């Protein structure tokens, strides 16, 4: 394969949707698989929808997910600038080139006149399309003389530049995922390439920039599939070789039909953005995977498997492994349902595999945030709790009893564990515990078990109330290990308190 250059080209109109992040990921994996270049380009030609902070959000999201771009705004600007608003001056020249070639034309139609034409067509239950059937009867340089066109431009009349779509052609194209695509050009409209505000539309800027930046493969969402014909025709009109195109299928709602939206996340309680986002206008806060406690490796892993597989049963991949096995041949043509519960499963797998020192550091930071100071062996506590945790926050919920003595006892557990005669047994147990010199888990286990056996009573009669005394419920890891970690004095203190309370 020749030199691979791909680009991720988001518009800074708000936070980066998880679907956009997947597009960035697939571009990145493809580039790295083939030793190529991953480019970030900010497509901000639509200034009316521009949102402050959106570009910075996009960059931060890519950085958090460890999807670094090789070229982009303020980084290795070999083909810069990489913001389309900063390339504004060049697009008019390309629009003029198409006009000179007879492949585009000036259109002076006002929004009001076009609305009237649409209304008239709707009244006849038809759809108005600005194309080969009517373009020579409308207010444009195809129907006007050169003198009239020049006069209008000199008078400052507003105009747009439209592409002159060729007629009577069966346009055959290829998509790397979907195969052959054939379009009848008579069905296409004459798209606006250059707007009256002096800015190019997406179509012109996109094709010009991809050509100038030497993009070899355009990997984008399937919502751009209807634009494939126009973009191929534009490449042909300019006399340029077109890149290879690949259109990714949609990420679908977990329930029902259609594309995954923010509303689905709000309704079902999961994020659809990689990072938290605060709307600068409304102040509304949207949750993000980072703030929900997901690891970036988790997000990359579950996104990679949304609409792609390598024909194996493997589910856990490092980014390095994904780079090795990724291919466009493995991308599915049909949409992939988003599964929030499966995403939590991925997170749990990554937490279980986490280096214990790193996990201990993360949990210690959480303790600091909660103002918890402790001399307990945090690493050992984390090791005992992590099997049942999905997020670092879960470690606190599962093990907060290590750091805070119970102030109340679960009612259902109390009824089950604390019977007549339990207080007497627990008082005896205090004496047994007091006599243990080496208070490690092994000694605590053997001593208490020997005492229970000598009394010829069921283990549950002691173990359940002991756990309730130490934890406040019947949950938690091995009770002897809990006692050992808490230490002799704290264990006795909690048993004594339970006797008094229960």
N, C-alpha and C positions, 0 to 999 in steps of 0.2 A: 504493500500500500504506500502511495506517495505521502508526502508530509501532511500530517493530520493537524488541522486547526479548527477548533470548534468554539462556539460562543454561547454564553448565557446572557440574554438581553432583556432583562425585566424593565418594566416601567415603574418609576417611583411615585405610584399613586396610592400607596398604603403599605401595610405590612406584607411580607412575603408569605404567600399561602404555601401550605405543605406540598401542594401539587407543583408549584414553581420550584420549590426546593428539590423535589425529585428530578425535575428537568435539569437543574444545575448538576445534581449528582450524576445522572446518566451521561451528561456531556463530559464531566470530569473523568469518570471511569473510562469512557471511550478514548478520551485524549491520552490518559496515562497508559492505557493498555497498548496503544500504538506509538508511545514515545512522542506524543504530540503536545500541542499548546492549548490551554484552556483560557479563554478570553472572557472578561466581564465587560459588557457594554451597557450603559444606561440609556434607555430609549425614552427621552423626556421631551419629545416633540410636541406632545399634547400638554401645553402649559396650563390649560384650564383645569386639568385633573392632577396637577403636580401637588404633592404633599410634603411639607417640610419634615425632615428627619427620615423619610422613607429610604433614601439612598444609603444613609448610614446604617439603617436597620438591615438592609440587604447585605451589606458588607459584614456586619457583625454576625448575622446568621450564618453566612458561609464560613466565617472564621471559627465560630463555635462548633460547627459540624466538621471542621477540619477538611473543608473543600476549598483550598486556596487557589485563587486565580493567578495565572502566570503574567497576564497583561490586563490592564484595566485603568480606571481613573487613578491617577497619581502613582501608578506602578508600572515600570518598564513600558512606557508609552511609545513603543516601536511604531505603531500605526495610529497614534493619538491625534487629537483628543478622543476619549472614549465616552464622552457625554454628547449625545446628538445635538443638544442645544448649542454646544460649543463648535459644532461643525456646520452650523446654519448656512454660512456663506456659500459653501460648495454645492448645496443641493439645487439651487436655482440654475446653475450652469448645466447640470445634468438634465433638468427639466427642459431647458432651452435646446439642448442637443436633440432630445426626442422630437421637439417641435420642428427643428430644422430638418430632421429625417422624415417628417410627415407621419410620425408615430405617436404624436400627442398634439393637443390643440388647446387654445384658450377658450374658456367658457365663461360668459358674462351673465349667465342666468342668475337672477336674484333668488334668495331663499323663498320669497313670497310667490314668485312665478312658478317655482318648482312645487311648492305646496299646493298651488292651484291645479297643476297638472296631476299630482297624486290624488287630490280630491276628486277630480273629474274621472280618473280611472277607477277609483273606488266606487263611485256612483254606478259605473257600468260593470262592477264586480271584476275589475281587472287590476293588475299591478303595474305601476309605472316603473319602467326601467330605462335609464338613460343609456342608450346603446345604438347600434347600427341602424335600427328601424326608424329612429326619430332624430338622431343627432344632426342631420343636415337641415332640419326644420327648426332647430332651436337656436338660442342666441349665443353663437360661438364662432370661432374663426373658420369653421368649415362652411358656414352659411353666409358669412359676411365677407366683404371684399377686404383686401389687404389695407386699403386706405381707411375703411371703417374700423378695422381692428386697431391700427396704429392710432387713430383719432381717439378711440375709447381709452387706450392705455395712456396716452398723453394727457387725457382729461382726468385721469385718476380713477376711472371706473374700476370697481373691484372685480377681480376675476380669479378663477382657479385654473389649473392645468389638468386636463383629463387625458388618460391613455386612450389611444384609438385602437380598440380591440380588433384584431383581424377577423374577417368573416369566413363562413363556410369551410371551417377547418376542424378536423377531428384531431385534437391535440393529445398525443400519447406521451405520458410521463411515467417515471418510476419512483416508487417510494421504497426505502430500504426495509420497511416493516410490512407494508401492505401490498407490495408488488406493483403490477401495472395499474395505472390510473388513466382513464380516457375521458376527455371533456370536449363537448361540442362548443366551439368558441361563440356560436350564435346565441348561446344561452348566457353569456357573460355580459356584465354592464361595463361601461367606460368609467373605471374608477378614477377618483380625484388623486393626483400625484402631488400636487403642490397647492397649498391653501391660500386664501386671500390674506391671511395674517403674515405671509412671508415664511411660513414653516412648511416643511415637507410632510406628507402623510407617512404613516408607518411603512406603506408599501415601497415608496421611492427610497426613503432613507435606509430601510432595511436592506434592500438589494444593493444600493450603492455602497453602503458600509461593509456588507459581507464581501463584496468584490474587492474593495480597497484594502480590507483587512485580510484578504487571501483565505477566507473561510472555506474549508474543504467539505465540511459536513454540517448541515443545519438540522439539529435535533431539537424538536420543539413539540408543544402540545397539539393534539388533534384539532383543537379549535381553529388552528391555522391551515388545516387541510383545504378548506375552500379557497384559500389565497394561493395555493400551489400553482394553479394555471396562470394567474396574473404574473406571479414572480418568475415563472419560466419564460413567459412572453417578454417580460422586461429584460431578462438576461439576453434573450435573442435579439431584442430591439437594439440593445447597446452593442451587440456583437461580442459578448463575453461568454465564457464557459460557465455554466451553472454548477453550483456545488451539488453534492448528493443530499437528498432530503429524507428525513425520517420523522414521522409524526407519532408521538406517544399517546397511547389510549388514556382515557380519563381515570381519575381516582373517584370511585363511586361512593354514594352514601352507604352507611352500615345497614340501614333499613330503608326499603323502598327503592325507587328508581331515581336516576339523575346524578349529577355531579356533586361531590362533597362540598358543603358550604359551611360558612361560619355559623349559620343558624343550626345546622346539624350538631356542631360541637356544643353550642350553647344549650340546646335541647337535651343532649345526652351526657353532657358534663365532661367533655374532653377538648383539648386544644386543637386548633387547625393551623396554628402558627408556630414556628420554631421557638420564637422568643416572645415574651410579653410585649404588648403594644398598647400605648395610650394614644388615643385619637387626639391630635392637636386641636381639633375644632370642638368636638363634643365633650372631650375629657373621658370618654368611655374607655374602660380597661379590658383588654382581651388577654386571656391566659396564654402562656407559651410552654412548650415542652421543657425548656430549661428550668423555668420557675416551678414547674410541676414536679421536678425532681428527676426527670429522665436524664440519662447520660447521652452525650452526643453520639457515641458509638451505637447506642440502642436505636436512635432515630435514623441514623444512616442505614443500619441493618434492616429495619422494618420497611423503610422506604425503598430500598433496593429490591425487595421481594414483592413490591406492589407492581405487578405487571411485567415482571421479569423472572426467569429461572434458568438454571444451567442444566436442567434435566436430571438433577440429582435430588436426593432427599435431605441434603444439608440445609440447615436453617440459620446457623450462627456463622457469620463471616466477619473477619476483620476487613478493613478497607483495603489492605494489601491483597487479601485473598480475592476480594471483589474485582480489583483491577485485573488480576490474572485471568479470571474466568468470564468477565463481562463481554457480551457481544450483542449487537443489534438483532442477530438471529434469535436470541433468547427472549426478546421483548414480545409480549402478547399483543395481538390485534384488538382483543376485547378489553373492556374496562376491568379494573380490579376493585373489589369491595374493601372499604376501609374497616378494619376490625380493632377497635380500641382495646378490647380485652386481650387480644393477641399481642398488641403492642406492650401491654403490661407484662405479659409472659416473657417477651424479649428483654425487657428491663430487668426482670427477676434473674434471668440467665446471666446477664452482665454483672449484676450485683454479686451473685454467687461466685463468679470468676474473678471478682475484683481482688487485687492485691490487698492483703489484710492490713498492711501498714497504711496504705492509701485510704482504705475504708475507715480505719480508726481515726485518721486525720480528719476526714469528712465528718465523722460522728462527733469528734471532739470540738470541731467548729460549731456544730449544732448545739452542743452543750454550752459552749461559750455564749452563743446567742441567747440561750435561755437563762444565763446567769448561774449555771451549775458548776460548782467547784468540787472536785472529788479527788481522793487519793486511791480510789479503787483501780484495779488493772483494766482499763478501758478496752484494750485489745482483746483480752480474754472474754470480756462481756460481749463484745461485738461478734466474736467467733461463735459464742453460744446462741446468739440471737439471729444471725444473718440468714439461716436456712428458711425462716418463715417471712423474711422481709422482701419487699419489692423495691421500696425507696429507702434512702437513708433516714428520712423522717419516720419510717415504720420502726426503725431500731429504737427510737424513743418511745413510741407507743407500746412496743413489745417489752421494753426493759426499763421503763421509767421508775419502776419499783426499786431498782438497784440504787437509785440516787435520791429517791423520796420515799420515806416510809409510808405505808398505807394510812390514810386518814379515815377511810371507810371500807367496808367489806361487802363484796357482792352478795346481795340478799339470797339469791338462788343457791349460790355456792355455800353460803353460811348455813342454810337450812340442811343442805346435803352433808356437809362436813362436820358441823359442830352439834354433837348430840349430848345427852345426859352422860356425865362421866368424862367428857372430853377435857374439861378444864383441869380435872385431877391428873389425867394422862399428860397434859401439856406441862403441868407443874413438875411432874416427875422428869419429863424430858429436859426441862431447864437444868436440873441437877446433872443429868447425863451429859448434856452439852458442856456444862461448866467444867467437867472433868477431862475434857479432851484437850491435850496439850498441843499437839501438832494439828492445826485446824485446816489441813488441806482436804480436798474433796474425798480422797481415798479413805482417810482416817474417819472423817465425818460419816461416810457411808457405812463402813464396817462397824463402827461403834453403835450407831443408831439401829442398824439392822440386827446386831447381836442383842441389844436391849429388847427390841420388839419380839424377837424369837424367844427370848427367855421368859417373856410375859405371856407367851402363847396366845397372842391376839392377832387379828388380821392387820396386815400392813396399812390398809386403807384407813383404819381408825386413827393412825398416827400421821401418815403421810399427807392425807387431805387437809386436816387442820393445820399441820405444819406449813404446807404450801399457802394456805389461806392466810396464816399469820404473817408470812414473809412477803407475799405478793399482793394480798387483798382480794385475790380470785383464785381459781384453780387452773390458771394459765401459766405459761412460762417454761423454760428449759428444766433440766434435771434439778430437783429440789435440793439434793445434797450439794450440787455445784453452786446453787444460789447461796446456800448457807455459808459455804466456804469462802465465796467471793465477798459476801457481806462482812464476814469476820464474826468471831465469837460474841463480842459485846453487843453488836447490832442485832445478831440473831436472837440472843436472849432477850434484848429489849423489845423486839417485835413480838416474840412469843408472849411475853409478859403483858404487853399492851392488848393483844388479842384476848387473853384471859380476862382482862378487866372490861373490855368492850363487849365481848360475846358471851 
